[in-house]
């Protein structure tokens, strides 16, 4: 089944060609439970390393990416773990840049 094309599309379908996600209330509730469970699990795993707000943001970003796959709920946990790890690496990189900047300024 081909997705409907918008008037500006050329080439293969992209995320702009996808219809917005519509789920029944029961499914939305289950999705929220899954996301909350992921936030709790990853917050424990990265306790002391990442703030829960950053973990929640990473899980939301993963959810946005998962929607673009054929099986969003299947891919969400793996994408969430990757996003949290990416956030951790980003935070460490930012801290390293900050420390080097302070060293240069004070030298």
N, C-alpha and C positions, 0 to 999 in steps of 0.2 A: 504494500500500500504506500503510495507516495503522499507526502504531506502537501497541503495546499501551498502554493507559492504566493509570495507577496509581489507587488508590481515592481519592486526594486531589485529582486533577487536574480542573480545569474549564477550558474554553476550548481554544485550540489547543495542540498538544504543545509541551513545553518540554524543556530538557536533562535534567530529572529523569525524563522518560519514556523517554529513550534507554537501550538496553541497554549494559552496560559493554563497552568495546572488547575484542574477542578477536581476536588475530591468530596465525597459525602462527609457529613459531620463526623460519623463514626471513624472513618479513615483518617481524617484530620486529627482527631483525638489520638489515635494510635501512632500517627507520625510524630505528634508532639511528645508522646510518651517515649518513643524511640530516641528522639533528639535529646530529651532530658536525661535519659539513661546514659546516652553517650557522653553528655556533658559531665555527669557525675563520675562515670568510669574514668574518663580522661583527666578530670580534675584531680582525682585520687592518684592516678598514674604520674601526673606532672605536679603533684603537690609541692609547694615551696619553690617551684621553678617557673610556673605560669599562673597568673591570676585567673580566676574562674571566668571573668568577663572576656578575657582573650580566648579562652577555651570555647566559650559559648559563641563568640564571633566566628571562630574557625569552623565550628559545627554548622553554623548557619551558611557559611560560604560553601562548605561541602554539600549541604542540602541543595544549594543553588546549582552546583555542578552535577549532582546526582540526577536532578530532574532532566538533564540533557541526555541521559542514558536510557536504554530500553527498559532497564529494571532498577529504578531509582532506590527502592528500599533495600535491594540486595547490595548495591554499591555504596550506600551511605556510610556504613561503619568504617569501611576501608578508606574512603575519601576523607572522613572526619579524622581518622588517625593520621593520615598523611598531612592534612591541613594543620593539625596541632603540632606535629613535628616540624613542619615548615615555619610555623609561628615561633616555635622555640629557637630554631636556627636563626631566624630573623632577629629575634630579641637579643640573642648572644652576639650577633654581628653588630647590632646597634650599640650594645654595651662596649664592645671592643673598640668601635670607632670613637665613642665618647671618651674612653680611657686614654686612647692615643691622642685625642685632641687636647685633653687636660694636660698630658705629659708635654706636648709641644708648647702649650701656652705657658706652663710653669717653668720650662727650661730656659 
